[in-house]
Amino acid sequence: MDITTQKPAAPPAPGPAAPQDKRAARGATRPGDRIFLGLSRGSGIFVLVLMAAIAAFLTYRASIAISKDEANFFTSFEWNPAGSPPEFGIAVLAFGTVVSSVIAMVIAVPISVGIALFITHYAPRRLGGAIGYVIDLLAAVPSIVYGLWGALVLVPNMDGLFSWLDEYFGWTGILEWNGGAPRSLFTIGILLALMILPIITNVSREVFRQVPRMHEEAALALGATRWEVIRMSVLPFGRSGVISASMLGLGRALGETMAVAMVLSPSFDISASLLDPGGGTFAQNIASKFNEATVMGQDALIASGMVLFVITLLVNGAARLIIARRKEYSGANA
Amino acid sequence: MSHATLSPKRSSLRGATLPKWFAWAVAAGSLVLGYGISAAAGLHSDIQWALIAAILFVVGSYAVSAKVEGARQAKDRTATSLVWVAFILAVIPLASLIWETVKRGVKVLDGYFLTHSMGVVADSEPGGGIYHAILGTLEQVGLATLISVPIGVLTAIYLVEYGRGKLAKAVTFFVDVMTGIPSIVAGLFILSLWVLILKMGPSGFAGSMALSILMIPVVVRSTEEMLKLVPNELREASLALGVPKWRTILKVVLPTSLGGITTGVMLAIARITGETAPVLLLVWVTNFINTNPFQDPQASLPMYIYLQYANSGGSGAAYDRAWAAALTLIAFIMILNLVARGIARWKAPKTGR
């Protein structure tokens, strides 16, 4: 500020002071700048306040519920918050959420990376563009439609796969099927995989597309095959992007509500077999139990939602840390 | 083919290569073989023989290629075939999703369906429509957009144009975290604040607030990306002419990136239009027309689909309506997407490339 008032006519002389400080100081003198900076900074702060408020209010309501809970909140298999005494626990929900998301990730991540590579490096240019476009559109298909399709089309078609899995892998116990309707965690995993495929594919594709052409051409010039080009230049460059894409997908799978609520036939027990109907997820349980919940029941659901919130926070935070660490030596943010 | 005639004599520089039709031949062969095996073994699921064929394709092309072309080429072929298999595996169910929705949706989708509510129609009977649901969705999404766009765009401007230091880092981090908030958690937050603490009833506006929590981070991220694309020379040129920074942002930076921002906003709208979970908690659903988003439950397209599915008791008429509403919803979202992309292309900064 001093500099500009002392030398009003001349442009600021290049001095030893950092140019950014000078610009900031000069910007703050104009009222328009001050208002605009205030508005935009205020919006930024609002986002922080919003996050803090979400955490605070969820914790507050959850603490009300948990303090009245007579069972162990983390290990109990009960869900009876309206009873006296109220008893509820999240063991079944945590198990179902983790299992279905893991199945979804195991299926979706390799396939998505495959499709992203297909679009960017394998398909003819026109075809790749068209497919990318379609996948973009599919990412926008709402979960309720996936749920409707899952319940009315996918479930009736799962019998064959289930009996086949039971026949050859039933001895493991994990894939044993007793002939119940295939509304199980395994089906949910497949449906979730389909739902997160477009998202992971989209983000991975964008990352693969940004690989510097020179890297690829250098590899090609050394006589590398297409796969070697991908392994040596595309995948190392895109790794952090693929991780963040997968985390995005995982976040969506963990919190997916309606599709799970429409397809799963829930129950409050853990079955050793993934093919048996039953189990539940945090989000599905909230949607299914909300209608008949009392205020105490709603608080209990909020408590379980709080756990889901913390899990997604951890997943996202971990993803950010991984990406931040990779960035330092990948040169991606040069 | 000319290569094939030449290659035996010039084998010193070029390794043996398989002809182009090789991959197609293996694919066709493994399809036939996969179908044959499953027919012989009495498997009757489409998924099974397709999986067998896929495995045969990958293994077959590796084996032949390893023999003829060498290990490196074989690995390359394996990768190629795996990528193709991944693509086909994913496309089949996704195509089925679209196909089934269109096929089953067009049955009852007509002018009557779009302009009537479910007011006097029982869930198990045919008839009725989605007018009330369309109205509710438009109002809720419109309100959410009104809340989130200013906040989102301003936050992005702060991050790109002003943001340095700890605050900007924190905002960037938490916007990223916010992107991952499950929609049901956003709904629960508004539930705990608006319904349980402030004792407000269900309304479209409560749903809009939850939807804007989901929308803000999307708007911030896409706007941020677009603002970063604006060449620094433009800003410097404007600043060098003595234009204040805020006018530079409003008159130079924002217009340059307007197309991209519009696209981002429309994509964000498309994303929240189909959200069901927060609406389930906060807006509920009704069979009647409610034009006031600030009072009483409102219908919305996603909740309409859910209601027709869940309360139908397996009635065909209700399922038909659910599919038709799903088709309407998808069509709406697709149109938004297409228009957004059209704008992006139309408004794209003219570069030399």
Boltz contact constraints between the chains, C-beta under 6 A:
constraints:
  - contact:
      token1: [A, 27]
      token2: [B, 245]
      max_distance: 6.0
  - contact:
      token1: [A, 30]
      token2: [B, 244]
      max_distance: 6.0
  - contact:
      token1: [A, 32]
      token2: [B, 244]
      max_distance: 6.0
  - contact:
      token1: [A, 32]
      token2: [B, 246]
      max_distance: 6.0
  - contact:
      token1: [A, 33]
      token2: [B, 244]
      max_distance: 6.0
  - contact:
      token1: [A, 33]
      token2: [B, 245]
      max_distance: 6.0
  - contact:
      token1: [A, 33]
      token2: [B, 246]
      max_distance: 6.0
  - contact:
      token1: [A, 36]
      token2: [B, 246]
      max_distance: 6.0
  - contact:
      token1: [A, 37]
      token2: [B, 162]
      max_distance: 6.0
  - contact:
      token1: [A, 39]
      token2: [B, 154]
      max_distance: 6.0
  - contact:
      token1: [A, 40]
      token2: [B, 154]
      max_distance: 6.0
  - contact:
      token1: [A, 40]
      token2: [B, 157]
      max_distance: 6.0
  - contact:
      token1: [A, 40]
      token2: [B, 158]
      max_distance: 6.0
  - contact:
      token1: [A, 41]
      token2: [B, 158]
      max_distance: 6.0
  - contact:
      token1: [A, 43]
      token2: [B, 151]
      max_distance: 6.0
  - contact:
      token1: [A, 43]
      token2: [B, 154]
      max_distance: 6.0
  - contact:
      token1: [A, 43]
      token2: [B, 155]
      max_distance: 6.0
  - contact:
      token1: [A, 44]
      token2: [B, 155]
      max_distance: 6.0
  - contact:
      token1: [A, 44]
      token2: [B, 158]
      max_distance: 6.0
  - contact:
      token1: [A, 44]
      token2: [B, 171]
      max_distance: 6.0
  - contact:
      token1: [A, 47]
      token2: [B, 155]
      max_distance: 6.0
  - contact:
      token1: [A, 47]
      token2: [B, 171]
      max_distance: 6.0
  - contact:
      token1: [A, 48]
      token2: [B, 174]
      max_distance: 6.0
  - contact:
      token1: [A, 51]
      token2: [B, 174]
      max_distance: 6.0
  - contact:
      token1: [A, 54]
      token2: [B, 189]
      max_distance: 6.0
  - contact:
      token1: [A, 57]
      token2: [B, 189]
      max_distance: 6.0
  - contact:
      token1: [A, 57]
      token2: [B, 192]
      max_distance: 6.0
  - contact:
      token1: [A, 57]
      token2: [B, 193]
      max_distance: 6.0
  - contact:
      token1: [A, 61]
      token2: [B, 192]
      max_distance: 6.0
  - contact:
      token1: [A, 111]
      token2: [B, 86]
      max_distance: 6.0
  - contact:
      token1: [A, 111]
      token2: [B, 89]
      max_distance: 6.0
  - contact:
      token1: [A, 111]
      token2: [B, 90]
      max_distance: 6.0
  - contact:
      token1: [A, 114]
      token2: [B, 83]
      max_distance: 6.0
  - contact:
      token1: [A, 114]
      token2: [B, 86]
      max_distance: 6.0
  - contact:
      token1: [A, 115]
      token2: [B, 86]
      max_distance: 6.0
  - contact:
      token1: [A, 115]
      token2: [B, 87]
      max_distance: 6.0
  - contact:
      token1: [A, 115]
      token2: [B, 90]
      max_distance: 6.0
  - contact:
      token1: [A, 117]
      token2: [B, 83]
      max_distance: 6.0
  - contact:
      token1: [A, 118]
      token2: [B, 83]
      max_distance: 6.0
  - contact:
      token1: [A, 118]
      token2: [B, 87]
      max_distance: 6.0
  - contact:
      token1: [A, 122]
      token2: [B, 83]
      max_distance: 6.0
  - contact:
      token1: [A, 137]
      token2: [B, 334]
      max_distance: 6.0
  - contact:
      token1: [A, 137]
      token2: [B, 337]
      max_distance: 6.0
  - contact:
      token1: [A, 138]
      token2: [B, 94]
      max_distance: 6.0
  - contact:
      token1: [A, 140]
      token2: [B, 270]
      max_distance: 6.0
  - contact:
      token1: [A, 140]
      token2: [B, 333]
      max_distance: 6.0
  - contact:
      token1: [A, 140]
      token2: [B, 337]
      max_distance: 6.0
  - contact:
      token1: [A, 142]
      token2: [B, 274]
      max_distance: 6.0
  - contact:
      token1: [A, 144]
      token2: [B, 276]
      max_distance: 6.0
  - contact:
      token1: [A, 144]
      token2: [B, 302]
      max_distance: 6.0
  - contact:
      token1: [A, 144]
      token2: [B, 305]
      max_distance: 6.0
  - contact:
      token1: [A, 145]
      token2: [B, 326]
      max_distance: 6.0
  - contact:
      token1: [A, 148]
      token2: [B, 309]
      max_distance: 6.0
  - contact:
      token1: [A, 148]
      token2: [B, 322]
      max_distance: 6.0
  - contact:
      token1: [A, 148]
      token2: [B, 326]
      max_distance: 6.0
  - contact:
      token1: [A, 149]
      token2: [B, 97]
      max_distance: 6.0
  - contact:
      token1: [A, 153]
      token2: [B, 100]
      max_distance: 6.0
  - contact:
      token1: [A, 160]
      token2: [B, 45]
      max_distance: 6.0
  - contact:
      token1: [A, 161]
      token2: [B, 45]
      max_distance: 6.0
  - contact:
      token1: [A, 161]
      token2: [B, 47]
      max_distance: 6.0
  - contact:
      token1: [A, 164]
      token2: [B, 48]
      max_distance: 6.0
  - contact:
      token1: [A, 194]
      token2: [B, 93]
      max_distance: 6.0
  - contact:
      token1: [A, 197]
      token2: [B, 90]
      max_distance: 6.0
  - contact:
      token1: [A, 225]
      token2: [B, 72]
      max_distance: 6.0
  - contact:
      token1: [A, 225]
      token2: [B, 76]
      max_distance: 6.0
  - contact:
      token1: [A, 226]
      token2: [B, 76]
      max_distance: 6.0
  - contact:
      token1: [A, 227]
      token2: [B, 75]
      max_distance: 6.0
  - contact:
      token1: [A, 227]
      token2: [B, 76]
      max_distance: 6.0
  - contact:
      token1: [A, 227]
      token2: [B, 79]
      max_distance: 6.0
  - contact:
      token1: [A, 251]
      token2: [B, 180]
      max_distance: 6.0
  - contact:
      token1: [A, 255]
      token2: [B, 182]
      max_distance: 6.0
  - contact:
      token1: [A, 257]
      token2: [B, 184]
      max_distance: 6.0
  - contact:
      token1: [A, 257]
      token2: [B, 277]
      max_distance: 6.0
  - contact:
      token1: [A, 258]
      token2: [B, 276]
      max_distance: 6.0
  - contact:
      token1: [A, 283]
      token2: [B, 182]
      max_distance: 6.0
  - contact:
      token1: [A, 283]
      token2: [B, 184]
      max_distance: 6.0
  - contact:
      token1: [A, 286]
      token2: [B, 184]
      max_distance: 6.0
  - contact:
      token1: [A, 287]
      token2: [B, 280]
      max_distance: 6.0
  - contact:
      token1: [A, 290]
      token2: [B, 281]
      max_distance: 6.0
  - contact:
      token1: [A, 302]
      token2: [B, 188]
      max_distance: 6.0
  - contact:
      token1: [A, 302]
      token2: [B, 192]
      max_distance: 6.0
  - contact:
      token1: [A, 305]
      token2: [B, 185]
      max_distance: 6.0
  - contact:
      token1: [A, 305]
      token2: [B, 188]
      max_distance: 6.0
  - contact:
      token1: [A, 309]
      token2: [B, 185]
      max_distance: 6.0
  - contact:
      token1: [A, 312]
      token2: [B, 180]
      max_distance: 6.0
  - contact:
      token1: [A, 312]
      token2: [B, 182]
      max_distance: 6.0
  - contact:
      token1: [A, 316]
      token2: [B, 177]
      max_distance: 6.0
  - contact:
      token1: [A, 316]
      token2: [B, 180]
      max_distance: 6.0
  - contact:
      token1: [A, 320]
      token2: [B, 176]
      max_distance: 6.0
